[in-house]
């Protein structure tokens, strides 16, 4: 798997690019990709994804972005 963050944000799996839709999903992906092999706290993901102004639904929204999606 390869994550491309410059230009169109996508994830390449077995040589096939899979687009990533949504600004929040792209932000979560970028934070995780910039910390490979390291744990990233939910607090950090929420703070970074919502630029410090997270709604009360941020944790649920974050979980929906993390759950694997079938391609």
mmCIF file as Biopython writes it, N, C-alpha, C and O atoms, coordinates in Angstrom:
data_model
#
loop_
_atom_site.group_PDB
_atom_site.id
_atom_site.type_symbol
_atom_site.label_atom_id
_atom_site.label_alt_id
_atom_site.label_comp_id
_atom_site.label_asym_id
_atom_site.label_entity_id
_atom_site.label_seq_id
_atom_site.pdbx_PDB_ins_code
_atom_site.Cartn_x
_atom_site.Cartn_y
_atom_site.Cartn_z
_atom_site.occupancy
_atom_site.B_iso_or_equiv
_atom_site.auth_seq_id
_atom_site.auth_asym_id
_atom_site.pdbx_PDB_model_num
ATOM 1   N N  . UNK A ? 1  ? 0.845   -1.161 0.000  1.0 0.0 1  A 1 
ATOM 2   C CA . UNK A ? 1  ? 0.000   0.000  0.000  1.0 0.0 1  A 1 
ATOM 3   C C  . UNK A ? 1  ? 0.896   1.233  0.000  1.0 0.0 1  A 1 
ATOM 4   O O  . UNK A ? 1  ? 1.917   1.287  0.687  1.0 0.0 1  A 1 
ATOM 5   N N  . UNK A ? 2  ? 0.489   2.208  -0.783 1.0 0.0 2  A 1 
ATOM 6   C CA . UNK A ? 2  ? 1.197   3.481  -0.858 1.0 0.0 2  A 1 
ATOM 7   C C  . UNK A ? 2  ? 0.172   4.583  -0.680 1.0 0.0 2  A 1 
ATOM 8   O O  . UNK A ? 2  ? -0.895  4.558  -1.293 1.0 0.0 2  A 1 
ATOM 9   N N  . UNK A ? 3  ? 0.502   5.549  0.161  1.0 0.0 3  A 1 
ATOM 10  C CA . UNK A ? 3  ? -0.370  6.713  0.368  1.0 0.0 3  A 1 
ATOM 11  C C  . UNK A ? 3  ? 0.299   7.900  -0.294 1.0 0.0 3  A 1 
ATOM 12  O O  . UNK A ? 3  ? 1.452   8.223  -0.010 1.0 0.0 3  A 1 
ATOM 13  N N  . UNK A ? 4  ? -0.447  8.548  -1.188 1.0 0.0 4  A 1 
ATOM 14  C CA . UNK A ? 4  ? 0.083   9.744  -1.863 1.0 0.0 4  A 1 
ATOM 15  C C  . UNK A ? 4  ? -0.665  10.962 -1.343 1.0 0.0 4  A 1 
ATOM 16  O O  . UNK A ? 4  ? -1.891  11.043 -1.416 1.0 0.0 4  A 1 
ATOM 17  N N  . UNK A ? 5  ? 0.111   11.910 -0.813 1.0 0.0 5  A 1 
ATOM 18  C CA . UNK A ? 5  ? -0.486  13.103 -0.208 1.0 0.0 5  A 1 
ATOM 19  C C  . UNK A ? 5  ? -0.271  14.361 -1.032 1.0 0.0 5  A 1 
ATOM 20  O O  . UNK A ? 5  ? -0.947  15.366 -0.812 1.0 0.0 5  A 1 
ATOM 21  N N  . UNK A ? 6  ? 0.656   14.322 -1.973 1.0 0.0 6  A 1 
ATOM 22  C CA . UNK A ? 6  ? 0.886   15.486 -2.830 1.0 0.0 6  A 1 
ATOM 23  C C  . UNK A ? 6  ? 0.116   15.301 -4.127 1.0 0.0 6  A 1 
ATOM 24  O O  . UNK A ? 6  ? 0.156   14.226 -4.725 1.0 0.0 6  A 1 
ATOM 25  N N  . UNK A ? 7  ? -0.572  16.322 -4.557 1.0 0.0 7  A 1 
ATOM 26  C CA . UNK A ? 7  ? -1.466  16.180 -5.707 1.0 0.0 7  A 1 
ATOM 27  C C  . UNK A ? 7  ? -2.753  15.550 -5.228 1.0 0.0 7  A 1 
ATOM 28  O O  . UNK A ? 7  ? -3.153  15.757 -4.082 1.0 0.0 7  A 1 
ATOM 29  N N  . UNK A ? 8  ? -3.408  14.784 -6.082 1.0 0.0 8  A 1 
ATOM 30  C CA . UNK A ? 8  ? -4.630  14.113 -5.625 1.0 0.0 8  A 1 
ATOM 31  C C  . UNK A ? 8  ? -4.292  13.117 -4.517 1.0 0.0 8  A 1 
ATOM 32  O O  . UNK A ? 8  ? -3.380  12.303 -4.662 1.0 0.0 8  A 1 
ATOM 33  N N  . UNK A ? 9  ? -5.024  13.186 -3.427 1.0 0.0 9  A 1 
ATOM 34  C CA . UNK A ? 9  ? -4.799  12.263 -2.318 1.0 0.0 9  A 1 
ATOM 35  C C  . UNK A ? 9  ? -5.432  10.930 -2.683 1.0 0.0 9  A 1 
ATOM 36  O O  . UNK A ? 9  ? -6.619  10.845 -2.997 1.0 0.0 9  A 1 
ATOM 37  N N  . UNK A ? 10 ? -4.600  9.888  -2.631 1.0 0.0 10 A 1 
ATOM 38  C CA . UNK A ? 10 ? -5.141  8.558  -2.883 1.0 0.0 10 A 1 
ATOM 39  C C  . UNK A ? 10 ? -4.295  7.509  -2.189 1.0 0.0 10 A 1 
ATOM 40  O O  . UNK A ? 10 ? -3.223  7.797  -1.657 1.0 0.0 10 A 1 
ATOM 41  N N  . UNK A ? 11 ? -4.794  6.301  -2.208 1.0 0.0 11 A 1 
ATOM 42  C CA . UNK A ? 11 ? -4.096  5.145  -1.666 1.0 0.0 11 A 1 
ATOM 43  C C  . UNK A ? 11 ? -3.943  4.175  -2.818 1.0 0.0 11 A 1 
ATOM 44  O O  . UNK A ? 11 ? -4.920  3.845  -3.491 1.0 0.0 11 A 1 
ATOM 45  N N  . UNK A ? 12 ? -2.733  3.719  -3.048 1.0 0.0 12 A 1 
ATOM 46  C CA . UNK A ? 12 ? -2.491  2.761  -4.118 1.0 0.0 12 A 1 
ATOM 47  C C  . UNK A ? 12 ? -2.352  1.380  -3.504 1.0 0.0 12 A 1 
ATOM 48  O O  . UNK A ? 12 ? -1.494  1.148  -2.653 1.0 0.0 12 A 1 
ATOM 49  N N  . UNK A ? 13 ? -3.206  0.465  -3.947 1.0 0.0 13 A 1 
ATOM 50  C CA . UNK A ? 13 ? -3.197  -0.912 -3.464 1.0 0.0 13 A 1 
ATOM 51  C C  . UNK A ? 13 ? -2.958  -1.820 -4.664 1.0 0.0 13 A 1 
ATOM 52  O O  . UNK A ? 13 ? -3.722  -1.802 -5.629 1.0 0.0 13 A 1 
ATOM 53  N N  . UNK A ? 14 ? -1.895  -2.612 -4.596 1.0 0.0 14 A 1 
ATOM 54  C CA . UNK A ? 14 ? -1.536  -3.512 -5.703 1.0 0.0 14 A 1 
ATOM 55  C C  . UNK A ? 14 ? -1.462  -2.767 -7.032 1.0 0.0 14 A 1 
ATOM 56  O O  . UNK A ? 14 ? -1.891  -3.282 -8.065 1.0 0.0 14 A 1 
ATOM 57  N N  . UNK A ? 15 ? -0.916  -1.549 -7.001 1.0 0.0 15 A 1 
ATOM 58  C CA . UNK A ? 15 ? -0.738  -0.770 -8.212 1.0 0.0 15 A 1 
ATOM 59  C C  . UNK A ? 15 ? -1.964  -0.033 -8.708 1.0 0.0 15 A 1 
ATOM 60  O O  . UNK A ? 15 ? -1.906  0.666  -9.719 1.0 0.0 15 A 1 
ATOM 61  N N  . UNK A ? 16 ? -3.080  -0.187 -7.999 1.0 0.0 16 A 1 
ATOM 62  C CA . UNK A ? 16 ? -4.321  0.468  -8.418 1.0 0.0 16 A 1 
ATOM 63  C C  . UNK A ? 16 ? -4.646  1.616  -7.470 1.0 0.0 16 A 1 
ATOM 64  O O  . UNK A ? 16 ? -4.872  1.387  -6.282 1.0 0.0 16 A 1 
ATOM 65  N N  . UNK A ? 17 ? -4.673  2.857  -7.983 1.0 0.0 17 A 1 
ATOM 66  C CA . UNK A ? 17 ? -5.009  3.985  -7.116 1.0 0.0 17 A 1 
ATOM 67  C C  . UNK A ? 17 ? -6.482  3.958  -6.706 1.0 0.0 17 A 1 
ATOM 68  O O  . UNK A ? 17 ? -7.370  3.729  -7.527 1.0 0.0 17 A 1 
ATOM 69  N N  . UNK A ? 18 ? -6.712  4.194  -5.439 1.0 0.0 18 A 1 
ATOM 70  C CA . UNK A ? 18 ? -8.065  4.291  -4.894 1.0 0.0 18 A 1 
ATOM 71  C C  . UNK A ? 18 ? -8.233  5.709  -4.372 1.0 0.0 18 A 1 
ATOM 72  O O  . UNK A ? 18 ? -7.530  6.100  -3.440 1.0 0.0 18 A 1 
ATOM 73  N N  . UNK A ? 19 ? -9.133  6.482  -4.938 1.0 0.0 19 A 1 
ATOM 74  C CA . UNK A ? 19 ? -9.302  7.865  -4.478 1.0 0.0 19 A 1 
ATOM 75  C C  . UNK A ? 19 ? -9.816  7.916  -3.042 1.0 0.0 19 A 1 
ATOM 76  O O  . UNK A ? 19 ? -10.499 7.005  -2.573 1.0 0.0 19 A 1 
ATOM 77  N N  . UNK A ? 20 ? -9.476  8.984  -2.370 1.0 0.0 20 A 1 
ATOM 78  C CA . UNK A ? 20 ? -9.953  9.227  -1.014 1.0 0.0 20 A 1 
ATOM 79  C C  . UNK A ? 20 ? -10.846 10.459 -1.086 1.0 0.0 20 A 1 
ATOM 80  O O  . UNK A ? 20 ? -10.398 11.536 -1.479 1.0 0.0 20 A 1 
ATOM 81  N N  . UNK A ? 21 ? -12.101 10.297 -0.707 1.0 0.0 21 A 1 
ATOM 82  C CA . UNK A ? 21 ? -13.037 11.418 -0.795 1.0 0.0 21 A 1 
ATOM 83  C C  . UNK A ? 21 ? -13.236 12.049 0.574  1.0 0.0 21 A 1 
ATOM 84  O O  . UNK A ? 21 ? -13.106 11.383 1.602  1.0 0.0 21 A 1 
ATOM 85  N N  . UNK A ? 22 ? -13.550 13.321 0.578  1.0 0.0 22 A 1 
ATOM 86  C CA . UNK A ? 22 ? -13.872 14.045 1.804  1.0 0.0 22 A 1 
ATOM 87  C C  . UNK A ? 22 ? -12.650 14.662 2.468  1.0 0.0 22 A 1 
ATOM 88  O O  . UNK A ? 22 ? -11.622 14.008 2.642  1.0 0.0 22 A 1 
ATOM 89  N N  . UNK A ? 23 ? -12.778 15.918 2.833  1.0 0.0 23 A 1 
ATOM 90  C CA . UNK A ? 23 ? -11.652 16.629 3.444  1.0 0.0 23 A 1 
ATOM 91  C C  . UNK A ? 23 ? -11.245 16.033 4.783  1.0 0.0 23 A 1 
ATOM 92  O O  . UNK A ? 23 ? -10.053 15.914 5.066  1.0 0.0 23 A 1 
ATOM 93  N N  . UNK A ? 24 ? -12.212 15.658 5.609  1.0 0.0 24 A 1 
ATOM 94  C CA . UNK A ? 24 ? -11.891 15.081 6.927  1.0 0.0 24 A 1 
ATOM 95  C C  . UNK A ? 24 ? -11.181 13.738 6.761  1.0 0.0 24 A 1 
ATOM 96  O O  . UNK A ? 24 ? -10.193 13.472 7.445  1.0 0.0 24 A 1 
ATOM 97  N N  . UNK A ? 25 ? -11.671 12.904 5.871  1.0 0.0 25 A 1 
ATOM 98  C CA . UNK A ? 25 ? -11.045 11.594 5.637  1.0 0.0 25 A 1 
ATOM 99  C C  . UNK A ? 25 ? -9.609  11.782 5.139  1.0 0.0 25 A 1 
ATOM 100 O O  . UNK A ? 25 ? -8.709  11.051 5.552  1.0 0.0 25 A 1 
ATOM 101 N N  . UNK A ? 26 ? -9.396  12.749 4.264  1.0 0.0 26 A 1 
ATOM 102 C CA . UNK A ? 26 ? -8.049  13.033 3.771  1.0 0.0 26 A 1 
ATOM 103 C C  . UNK A ? 26 ? -7.153  13.523 4.906  1.0 0.0 26 A 1 
ATOM 104 O O  . UNK A ? 26 ? -5.979  13.160 4.970  1.0 0.0 26 A 1 
ATOM 105 N N  . UNK A ? 27 ? -7.696  14.339 5.793  1.0 0.0 27 A 1 
ATOM 106 C CA . UNK A ? 27 ? -6.913  14.842 6.925  1.0 0.0 27 A 1 
ATOM 107 C C  . UNK A ? 27 ? -6.503  13.704 7.855  1.0 0.0 27 A 1 
ATOM 108 O O  . UNK A ? 27 ? -5.354  13.644 8.295  1.0 0.0 27 A 1 
ATOM 109 N N  . UNK A ? 28 ? -7.435  12.804 8.155  1.0 0.0 28 A 1 
ATOM 110 C CA . UNK A ? 28 ? -7.126  11.654 9.007  1.0 0.0 28 A 1 
ATOM 111 C C  . UNK A ? 28 ? -6.056  10.790 8.350  1.0 0.0 28 A 1 
ATOM 112 O O  . UNK A ? 28 ? -5.100  10.378 9.007  1.0 0.0 28 A 1 
ATOM 113 N N  . UNK A ? 29 ? -6.209  10.517 7.076  1.0 0.0 29 A 1 
ATOM 114 C CA . UNK A ? 29 ? -5.228  9.721  6.348  1.0 0.0 29 A 1 
ATOM 115 C C  . UNK A ? 29 ? -3.855  10.377 6.384  1.0 0.0 29 A 1 
ATOM 116 O O  . UNK A ? 29 ? -2.848  9.702  6.598  1.0 0.0 29 A 1 
ATOM 117 N N  . UNK A ? 30 ? -3.812  11.684 6.177  1.0 0.0 30 A 1 
ATOM 118 C CA . UNK A ? 30 ? -2.535  12.399 6.173  1.0 0.0 30 A 1 
ATOM 119 C C  . UNK A ? 30 ? -1.839  12.294 7.532  1.0 0.0 30 A 1 
ATOM 120 O O  . UNK A ? 30 ? -0.636  12.040 7.593  1.0 0.0 30 A 1 
ATOM 121 N N  . UNK A ? 31 ? -2.583  12.487 8.611  1.0 0.0 31 A 1 
ATOM 122 C CA . UNK A ? 31 ? -1.977  12.392 9.947  1.0 0.0 31 A 1 
ATOM 123 C C  . UNK A ? 31 ? -1.430  10.988 10.182 1.0 0.0 31 A 1 
ATOM 124 O O  . UNK A ? 31 ? -0.306  10.832 10.660 1.0 0.0 31 A 1 
ATOM 125 N N  . UNK A ? 32 ? -2.211  9.973  9.850  1.0 0.0 32 A 1 
ATOM 126 C CA . UNK A ? 32 ? -1.753  8.598  10.047 1.0 0.0 32 A 1 
ATOM 127 C C  . UNK A ? 32 ? -0.557  8.276  9.149  1.0 0.0 32 A 1 
ATOM 128 O O  . UNK A ? 32 ? 0.375   7.601  9.587  1.0 0.0 32 A 1 
ATOM 129 N N  . UNK A ? 33 ? -0.569  8.744  7.911  1.0 0.0 33 A 1 
ATOM 130 C CA . UNK A ? 33 ? 0.535   8.470  6.985  1.0 0.0 33 A 1 
ATOM 131 C C  . UNK A ? 33 ? 1.826   9.158  7.426  1.0 0.0 33 A 1 
ATOM 132 O O  . UNK A ? 33 ? 2.919   8.664  7.149  1.0 0.0 33 A 1 
ATOM 133 N N  . UNK A ? 34 ? 1.704   10.277 8.098  1.0 0.0 34 A 1 
ATOM 134 C CA . UNK A ? 34 ? 2.893   10.995 8.559  1.0 0.0 34 A 1 
ATOM 135 C C  . UNK A ? 34 ? 3.481   10.410 9.843  1.0 0.0 34 A 1 
ATOM 136 O O  . UNK A ? 34 ? 4.539   10.841 10.301 1.0 0.0 34 A 1 
ATOM 137 N N  . UNK A ? 35 ? 2.792   9.428  10.417 1.0 0.0 35 A 1 
ATOM 138 C CA . UNK A ? 35 ? 3.271   8.753  11.631 1.0 0.0 35 A 1 
ATOM 139 C C  . UNK A ? 35 ? 3.288   7.231  11.411 1.0 0.0 35 A 1 
ATOM 140 O O  . UNK A ? 35 ? 2.656   6.497  12.171 1.0 0.0 35 A 1 
ATOM 141 N N  . UNK A ? 36 ? 4.000   6.751  10.388 1.0 0.0 36 A 1 
ATOM 142 C CA . UNK A ? 36 ? 3.956   5.318  10.074 1.0 0.0 36 A 1 
ATOM 143 C C  . UNK A ? 36 ? 4.486   4.462  11.224 1.0 0.0 36 A 1 
ATOM 144 O O  . UNK A ? 36 ? 5.547   4.729  11.788 1.0 0.0 36 A 1 
ATOM 145 N N  . UNK A ? 37 ? 3.715   3.429  11.552 1.0 0.0 37 A 1 
ATOM 146 C CA . UNK A ? 37 ? 4.132   2.501  12.592 1.0 0.0 37 A 1 
ATOM 147 C C  . UNK A ? 37 ? 4.053   3.039  13.998 1.0 0.0 37 A 1 
ATOM 148 O O  . UNK A ? 37 ? 4.509   2.388  14.938 1.0 0.0 37 A 1 
ATOM 149 N N  . UNK A ? 38 ? 3.477   4.228  14.161 1.0 0.0 38 A 1 
ATOM 150 C CA . UNK A ? 38 ? 3.376   4.855  15.481 1.0 0.0 38 A 1 
ATOM 151 C C  . UNK A ? 38 ? 1.915   4.992  15.878 1.0 0.0 38 A 1 
ATOM 152 O O  . UNK A ? 38 ? 1.058   5.239  15.028 1.0 0.0 38 A 1 
ATOM 153 N N  . UNK A ? 39 ? 1.629   4.835  17.154 1.0 0.0 39 A 1 
ATOM 154 C CA . UNK A ? 39 ? 0.255   5.090  17.584 1.0 0.0 39 A 1 
ATOM 155 C C  . UNK A ? 39 ? -0.042  6.585  17.518 1.0 0.0 39 A 1 
ATOM 156 O O  . UNK A ? 39 ? 0.811   7.416  17.830 1.0 0.0 39 A 1 
ATOM 157 N N  . UNK A ? 40 ? -1.245  6.907  17.114 1.0 0.0 40 A 1 
ATOM 158 C CA . UNK A ? 40 ? -1.695  8.305  17.066 1.0 0.0 40 A 1 
ATOM 159 C C  . UNK A ? 40 ? -2.969  8.377  17.902 1.0 0.0 40 A 1 
ATOM 160 O O  . UNK A ? 40 ? -3.934  7.663  17.628 1.0 0.0 40 A 1 
ATOM 161 N N  . UNK A ? 41 ? -2.975  9.219  18.901 1.0 0.0 41 A 1 
ATOM 162 C CA . UNK A ? 41 ? -4.124  9.282  19.801 1.0 0.0 41 A 1 
ATOM 163 C C  . UNK A ? 41 ? -5.348  9.863  19.102 1.0 0.0 41 A 1 
ATOM 164 O O  . UNK A ? 41 ? -5.239  10.647 18.159 1.0 0.0 41 A 1 
ATOM 165 N N  . UNK A ? 42 ? -6.499  9.460  19.588 1.0 0.0 42 A 1 
ATOM 166 C CA . UNK A ? 42 ? -7.733  10.025 19.041 1.0 0.0 42 A 1 
ATOM 167 C C  . UNK A ? 42 ? -7.777  11.525 19.294 1.0 0.0 42 A 1 
ATOM 168 O O  . UNK A ? 42 ? -8.273  12.285 18.462 1.0 0.0 42 A 1 
ATOM 169 N N  . UNK A ? 43 ? -7.261  11.950 20.435 1.0 0.0 43 A 1 
ATOM 170 C CA . UNK A ? 43 ? -7.246  13.386 20.740 1.0 0.0 43 A 1 
ATOM 171 C C  . UNK A ? 43 ? -6.439  14.152 19.694 1.0 0.0 43 A 1 
ATOM 172 O O  . UNK A ? 43 ? -6.846  15.226 19.251 1.0 0.0 43 A 1 
ATOM 173 N N  . UNK A ? 44 ? -5.296  13.596 19.305 1.0 0.0 44 A 1 
ATOM 174 C CA . UNK A ? 44 ? -4.461  14.254 18.286 1.0 0.0 44 A 1 
ATOM 175 C C  . UNK A ? 44 ? -5.169  14.266 16.927 1.0 0.0 44 A 1 
ATOM 176 O O  . UNK A ? 44 ? -5.175  15.280 16.229 1.0 0.0 44 A 1 
ATOM 177 N N  . UNK A ? 45 ? -5.761  13.131 16.564 1.0 0.0 45 A 1 
ATOM 178 C CA . UNK A ? 45 ? -6.486  13.065 15.294 1.0 0.0 45 A 1 
ATOM 179 C C  . UNK A ? 45 ? -7.633  14.068 15.261 1.0 0.0 45 A 1 
ATOM 180 O O  . UNK A ? 45 ? -7.824  14.767 14.267 1.0 0.0 45 A 1 
ATOM 181 N N  . UNK A ? 46 ? -8.386  14.136 16.336 1.0 0.0 46 A 1 
ATOM 182 C CA . UNK A ? 46 ? -9.525  15.067 16.389 1.0 0.0 46 A 1 
ATOM 183 C C  . UNK A ? 46 ? -9.033  16.510 16.338 1.0 0.0 46 A 1 
ATOM 184 O O  . UNK A ? 46 ? -9.569  17.324 15.587 1.0 0.0 46 A 1 
ATOM 185 N N  . UNK A ? 47 ? -8.023  16.827 17.129 1.0 0.0 47 A 1 
ATOM 186 C CA . UNK A ? 47 ? -7.510  18.206 17.156 1.0 0.0 47 A 1 
ATOM 187 C C  . UNK A ? 47 ? -6.984  18.625 15.781 1.0 0.0 47 A 1 
ATOM 188 O O  . UNK A ? 47 ? -7.249  19.735 15.318 1.0 0.0 47 A 1 
ATOM 189 N N  . UNK A ? 48 ? -6.240  17.733 15.138 1.0 0.0 48 A 1 
ATOM 190 C CA . UNK A ? 48 ? -5.666  18.049 13.836 1.0 0.0 48 A 1 
ATOM 191 C C  . UNK A ? 48 ? -6.721  18.102 12.740 1.0 0.0 48 A 1 
ATOM 192 O O  . UNK A ? 48 ? -6.703  19.000 11.897 1.0 0.0 48 A 1 
ATOM 193 N N  . UNK A ? 49 ? -7.632  17.148 12.750 1.0 0.0 49 A 1 
ATOM 194 C CA . UNK A ? 49 ? -8.645  17.059 11.696 1.0 0.0 49 A 1 
ATOM 195 C C  . UNK A ? 49 ? -9.607  18.236 11.741 1.0 0.0 49 A 1 
ATOM 196 O O  . UNK A ? 49 ? -10.028 18.729 10.695 1.0 0.0 49 A 1 
ATOM 197 N N  . UNK A ? 50 ? -9.960  18.690 12.933 1.0 0.0 50 A 1 
ATOM 198 C CA . UNK A ? 50 ? -10.921 19.797 13.051 1.0 0.0 50 A 1 
ATOM 199 C C  . UNK A ? 50 ? -10.237 21.106 13.439 1.0 0.0 50 A 1 
ATOM 200 O O  . UNK A ? 50 ? -10.910 22.066 13.814 1.0 0.0 50 A 1 
ATOM 201 N N  . UNK A ? 51 ? -8.918  21.154 13.353 1.0 0.0 51 A 1 
ATOM 202 C CA . UNK A ? 51 ? -8.166  22.381 13.613 1.0 0.0 51 A 1 
ATOM 203 C C  . UNK A ? 51 ? -8.534  23.006 14.959 1.0 0.0 51 A 1 
ATOM 204 O O  . UNK A ? 51 ? -8.657  24.225 15.078 1.0 0.0 51 A 1 
ATOM 205 N N  . UNK A ? 52 ? -8.708  22.154 15.966 1.0 0.0 52 A 1 
ATOM 206 C CA . UNK A ? 52 ? -8.975  22.641 17.318 1.0 0.0 52 A 1 
ATOM 207 C C  . UNK A ? 52 ? -10.408 23.039 17.583 1.0 0.0 52 A 1 
ATOM 208 O O  . UNK A ? 52 ? -10.718 23.469 18.694 1.0 0.0 52 A 1 
ATOM 209 N N  . UNK A ? 53 ? -11.297 22.914 16.612 1.0 0.0 53 A 1 
ATOM 210 C CA . UNK A ? 53 ? -12.702 23.318 16.781 1.0 0.0 53 A 1 
ATOM 211 C C  . UNK A ? 53 ? -13.632 22.140 16.479 1.0 0.0 53 A 1 
ATOM 212 O O  . UNK A ? 53 ? -14.513 22.231 15.625 1.0 0.0 53 A 1 
ATOM 213 N N  . UNK A ? 54 ? -13.418 21.040 17.192 1.0 0.0 54 A 1 
ATOM 214 C CA . UNK A ? 54 ? -14.178 19.821 16.915 1.0 0.0 54 A 1 
ATOM 215 C C  . UNK A ? 54 ? -15.610 19.914 17.424 1.0 0.0 54 A 1 
ATOM 216 O O  . UNK A ? 54 ? -15.855 20.465 18.497 1.0 0.0 54 A 1 
ATOM 217 N N  . UNK A ? 55 ? -16.560 19.372 16.654 1.0 0.0 55 A 1 
ATOM 218 C CA . UNK A ? 55 ? -17.943 19.318 17.113 1.0 0.0 55 A 1 
ATOM 219 C C  . UNK A ? 55 ? -18.098 18.194 18.144 1.0 0.0 55 A 1 
ATOM 220 O O  . UNK A ? 55 ? -17.182 17.393 18.331 1.0 0.0 55 A 1 
ATOM 221 N N  . UNK A ? 56 ? -19.225 18.136 18.794 1.0 0.0 56 A 1 
ATOM 222 C CA . UNK A ? 56 ? -19.460 17.088 19.785 1.0 0.0 56 A 1 
ATOM 223 C C  . UNK A ? 56 ? -19.511 15.707 19.153 1.0 0.0 56 A 1 
ATOM 224 O O  . UNK A ? 56 ? -19.331 14.703 19.843 1.0 0.0 56 A 1 
ATOM 225 N N  . UNK A ? 57 ? -19.752 15.645 17.866 1.0 0.0 57 A 1 
ATOM 226 C CA . UNK A ? 57 ? -19.830 14.363 17.153 1.0 0.0 57 A 1 
ATOM 227 C C  . UNK A ? 57 ? -18.479 13.920 16.585 1.0 0.0 57 A 1 
ATOM 228 O O  . UNK A ? 57 ? -18.419 12.948 15.832 1.0 0.0 57 A 1 
ATOM 229 N N  . UNK A ? 58 ? -17.412 14.608 16.931 1.0 0.0 58 A 1 
ATOM 230 C CA . UNK A ? 58 ? -16.098 14.345 16.324 1.0 0.0 58 A 1 
ATOM 231 C C  . UNK A ? 58 ? -15.642 12.902 16.502 1.0 0.0 58 A 1 
ATOM 232 O O  . UNK A ? 58 ? -15.139 12.303 15.552 1.0 0.0 58 A 1 
ATOM 233 N N  . UNK A ? 59 ? -15.805 12.329 17.690 1.0 0.0 59 A 1 
ATOM 234 C CA . UNK A ? 59 ? -15.332 10.964 17.917 1.0 0.0 59 A 1 
ATOM 235 C C  . UNK A ? 59 ? -16.069 9.973  17.017 1.0 0.0 59 A 1 
ATOM 236 O O  . UNK A ? 59 ? -15.444 9.099  16.416 1.0 0.0 59 A 1 
ATOM 237 N N  . UNK A ? 60 ? -17.379 10.103 16.921 1.0 0.0 60 A 1 
ATOM 238 C CA . UNK A ? 60 ? -18.144 9.203  16.042 1.0 0.0 60 A 1 
ATOM 239 C C  . UNK A ? 60 ? -17.753 9.394  14.582 1.0 0.0 60 A 1 
ATOM 240 O O  . UNK A ? 60 ? -17.619 8.420  13.841 1.0 0.0 60 A 1 
ATOM 241 N N  . UNK A ? 61 ? -17.573 10.633 14.171 1.0 0.0 61 A 1 
ATOM 242 C CA . UNK A ? 61 ? -17.179 10.911 12.792 1.0 0.0 61 A 1 
ATOM 243 C C  . UNK A ? 61 ? -15.793 10.342 12.519 1.0 0.0 61 A 1 
ATOM 244 O O  . UNK A ? 61 ? -15.556 9.755  11.463 1.0 0.0 61 A 1 
ATOM 245 N N  . UNK A ? 62 ? -14.884 10.514 13.461 1.0 0.0 62 A 1 
ATOM 246 C CA . UNK A ? 62 ? -13.531 9.969  13.321 1.0 0.0 62 A 1 
ATOM 247 C C  . UNK A ? 62 ? -13.588 8.449  13.165 1.0 0.0 62 A 1 
ATOM 248 O O  . UNK A ? 62 ? -12.898 7.888  12.313 1.0 0.0 62 A 1 
ATOM 249 N N  . UNK A ? 63 ? -14.392 7.791  13.967 1.0 0.0 63 A 1 
ATOM 250 C CA . UNK A ? 63 ? -14.513 6.334  13.873 1.0 0.0 63 A 1 
ATOM 251 C C  . UNK A ? 63 ? -15.020 5.917  12.497 1.0 0.0 63 A 1 
ATOM 252 O O  . UNK A ? 63 ? -14.573 4.905  11.956 1.0 0.0 63 A 1 
ATOM 253 N N  . UNK A ? 64 ? -15.937 6.675  11.930 1.0 0.0 64 A 1 
ATOM 254 C CA . UNK A ? 64 ? -16.452 6.319  10.602 1.0 0.0 64 A 1 
ATOM 255 C C  . UNK A ? 64 ? -15.381 6.465  9.521  1.0 0.0 64 A 1 
ATOM 256 O O  . UNK A ? 64 ? -15.445 5.796  8.490  1.0 0.0 64 A 1 
ATOM 257 N N  . UNK A ? 65 ? -14.398 7.336  9.753  1.0 0.0 65 A 1 
ATOM 258 C CA . UNK A ? 65 ? -13.316 7.507  8.788  1.0 0.0 65 A 1 
ATOM 259 C C  . UNK A ? 65 ? -12.237 6.432  8.943  1.0 0.0 65 A 1 
ATOM 260 O O  . UNK A ? 65 ? -11.506 6.147  7.994  1.0 0.0 65 A 1 
ATOM 261 N N  . UNK A ? 66 ? -12.134 5.841  10.125 1.0 0.0 66 A 1 
ATOM 262 C CA . UNK A ? 66 ? -11.089 4.852  10.409 1.0 0.0 66 A 1 
ATOM 263 C C  . UNK A ? 66 ? -11.516 3.443  10.022 1.0 0.0 66 A 1 
ATOM 264 O O  . UNK A ? 66 ? -10.683 2.631  9.618  1.0 0.0 66 A 1 
ATOM 265 N N  . UNK A ? 67 ? -12.793 3.152  10.140 1.0 0.0 67 A 1 
ATOM 266 C CA . UNK A ? 67 ? -13.286 1.803  9.841  1.0 0.0 67 A 1 
ATOM 267 C C  . UNK A ? 67 ? -12.951 1.459  8.399  1.0 0.0 67 A 1 
ATOM 268 O O  . UNK A ? 67 ? -13.211 2.253  7.494  1.0 0.0 67 A 1 
ATOM 269 N N  . UNK A ? 68 ? -12.370 0.268  8.175  1.0 0.0 68 A 1 
ATOM 270 C CA . UNK A ? 68 ? -12.017 -0.105 6.804  1.0 0.0 68 A 1 
ATOM 271 C C  . UNK A ? 68 ? -13.226 -0.124 5.872  1.0 0.0 68 A 1 
ATOM 272 O O  . UNK A ? 68 ? -14.308 -0.580 6.240  1.0 0.0 68 A 1 
ATOM 273 N N  . UNK A ? 69 ? -13.022 0.370  4.689  1.0 0.0 69 A 1 
ATOM 274 C CA . UNK A ? 69 ? -14.055 0.342  3.650  1.0 0.0 69 A 1 
ATOM 275 C C  . UNK A ? 69 ? -13.650 -0.657 2.588  1.0 0.0 69 A 1 
ATOM 276 O O  . UNK A ? 69 ? -12.481 -0.724 2.209  1.0 0.0 69 A 1 
ATOM 277 N N  . UNK A ? 70 ? -14.566 -1.404 2.122  1.0 0.0 70 A 1 
ATOM 278 C CA . UNK A ? 70 ? -14.278 -2.358 1.046  1.0 0.0 70 A 1 
ATOM 279 C C  . UNK A ? 70 ? -14.237 -1.627 -0.271 1.0 0.0 70 A 1 
ATOM 280 O O  . UNK A ? 70 ? -15.039 -0.728 -0.525 1.0 0.0 70 A 1 
ATOM 281 N N  . UNK A ? 71 ? -13.298 -2.018 -1.106 1.0 0.0 71 A 1 
ATOM 282 C CA . UNK A ? 71 ? -13.131 -1.378 -2.412 1.0 0.0 71 A 1 
ATOM 283 C C  . UNK A ? 71 ? -13.801 -2.239 -3.459 1.0 0.0 71 A 1 
ATOM 284 O O  . UNK A ? 71 ? -13.788 -1.895 -4.641 1.0 0.0 71 A 1 
#
